[in-house]
Amino acid sequence: LMLMAATAVPIVAHADDVEEETWGVKGQATYIWQKKPSFDAAYSGPNSLGTQAEKGYSFSGTLFLGLRPWRGGELYFNPEVVQAVPMSGLTGLGGMMDSEQQKGSSPNPTFYRARLFLRQTWGFGGDRQALESAPNQLAGMVDKRRLVLTVGNLSIIDIFDSNAYAHDGRTQFLNWALSTYGAYDYAGDTRGYTWGAAAEYYYDDWVLRGGRFMVPLESNGQRLDTRLTKYHSDQIELEHDHTIGAQPGKVHVLFFRNKEIMGSFSDALAYAALNGGTPDVASVRKGQTKYGYGVNLEQSLSDDIGVFARASRNDGKTETYSFSEIERSLSTGISVKGSSWHRENDTVGLALIQNGLSKAHQEYLAAGGLGVFIGDGRLNYRPERILEAYYSFSVSKGISLTADLQRFYNPAYNADRGPVTVGSLRLHAEF
């Protein structure tokens, strides 16, 4: 479903000037091993998290190749390989446990193109800002007032909903609902990538972004619908950078609208009542629109401590098309660098998540309906609550080992199942 990666989020250098790169090659490899014990459940359904003890893993490797073909232009290409075996076939949770897992995961290595896009920047003056060399970002100086156009094959959350403390499952929190807004059903194929274009206008401390992207041809499918004028995903985001007590922070507000061939929960329930059987959104699909919004906050409290929070919601009328089965989500957390215990490259993170469903979705699941990820056959609804904590230990420059623990209460919104604890180990390397 999705694959997190380091992408083109500007990184402000502290130097007055940096030398402009004309090309760049970077890479990463991430292995995540997970295990859960057996747990209690009054019943299980086709898409339940298995009650038995289980193990799972994921592996990804990516090359980030960049070239500056002309002034203001940047061209990027990311070949990628993945390999994975998810627990319970990647079902049974709203906030899934490993943001590196994809639908269609295979124990055999799969090679593909993750990204191929062009970025063009036009400067309009203001102060100059230094950008460091990073994956999918060539070092150089840019105007703080500028227009940036990105066109091509990429992930929507490469551009929208960045967060310094909770965005990258390869180095930060693992849970899907901490990589972006839980209720943000952002368009993408089963690997989380799509085609489209986005424009970003930077004006000192403000950024306005807007973009249109292809949606899957079928719900949660790999193929994308090229009829971009008819079916598409639109998003607009306003960002403001600020300083509180000499410490930087950001506020993001995002709205999205998806036009897709989806089944609604109320239509599925009405169809089943009239014709008999179990409600199924696949039997009532038609062209429909999904709306949603989110607010994203991040704030540095000191050089070593930062906090964040997200709140998101979508209309909850139609099936999940690309991301998680979440329609209301709140999350908050803290990230602490290890300077105070003489481990300045280590990081400790702690986060809380609460996910919820619309009333129509609750009734659909209670009647035995299934989603792509959840469906216990019936439902004793409660919000899904998740606690995640991790410690990232810096082994050497570019290599880290992370121990992560997630505790799930009411998995898949069902008070008759769980709680369950998932332990993870992550090895990450980059160059």
Summary of the structure (lengths in Angstrom):
residues: 431
radius of gyration: 21.2
end to end distance: 25.8
largest distance: 69.9
contacts: 1576
relative contact order: 0.17
helix: 9%
strand: 50%
